[in-house]
Amino acid sequence: MSTDLNALGQAIVANSAGAITTFEVAFGELTVTGPAGRVLEALTFLRDHTDYRFHQLVDLTGVA
C-alpha cells in the first residue's frame, strides 16, 4: 500500500501546477503540502481532476 500511496503522491505533485508541492506517506496515510495562498486551488484540483476525484477532507492545518 505504501508504494501505491507514494506513486499517488508523486503524481499529484507533478500534476498540480505548484498548488501541491510535497507529499509524505506515514502510518498508511498520504499527506500533501502546498502554499497557503493556493489552498482553494489545491482542493479544487484534488476534487475535480479525473484521475483523483477526492471527496473527503480529513484535516487542514496552517503553520505560520
C-alpha positions in Angstrom: 0.0 0.0 0.0 2.8 2.4 0.8 4.1 2.0 -2.8 0.7 2.9 -4.2 0.5 6.0 -1.9 4.0 7.1 -2.9 3.0 6.8 -6.6 -0.2 8.7 -6.0 1.7 11.5 -4.1 4.3 11.8 -6.9 1.5 12.1 -9.5 -0.4 14.7 -7.5 2.7 16.9 -7.0 3.6 16.5 -10.7 0.2 17.4 -12.0 -0.9 20.1 -9.6 0.9 23.0 -11.2 2.5 24.0 -7.9 -0.6 24.1 -5.8 0.7 21.0 -4.1 4.5 21.0 -3.6 5.4 18.0 -1.4 3.9 14.8 -0.1 4.7 12.3 2.7 3.4 8.8 3.5 3.4 7.9 7.1 1.3 5.4 9.1 -0.6 4.4 5.9 -1.7 7.9 5.2 -0.9 10.3 2.4 -0.2 13.9 3.5 0.2 16.7 0.8 1.6 20.2 1.4 1.4 23.4 -0.6 1.5 27.2 -0.4 -1.2 28.7 1.9 -2.3 31.1 -0.8 -3.2 28.2 -3.1 -5.3 26.1 -0.7 -8.5 26.6 -2.7 -6.7 25.7 -6.0 -5.2 22.5 -4.4 -8.5 21.4 -3.0 -10.3 22.0 -6.3 -7.6 20.1 -8.2 -7.9 17.1 -5.9 -11.7 17.1 -6.2 -12.1 17.8 -9.9 -9.1 16.0 -11.5 -10.4 12.9 -13.4 -7.5 10.7 -12.0 -8.1 11.6 -8.4 -11.7 12.6 -7.5 -11.1 13.1 -3.8 -14.3 13.6 -1.9 -13.4 14.0 1.7 -11.0 16.4 3.6 -9.8 14.9 6.8 -7.6 17.7 8.1 -6.4 21.1 7.1 -3.5 22.7 9.1 -1.9 26.1 8.8 1.5 26.9 10.2 3.0 30.3 10.3 
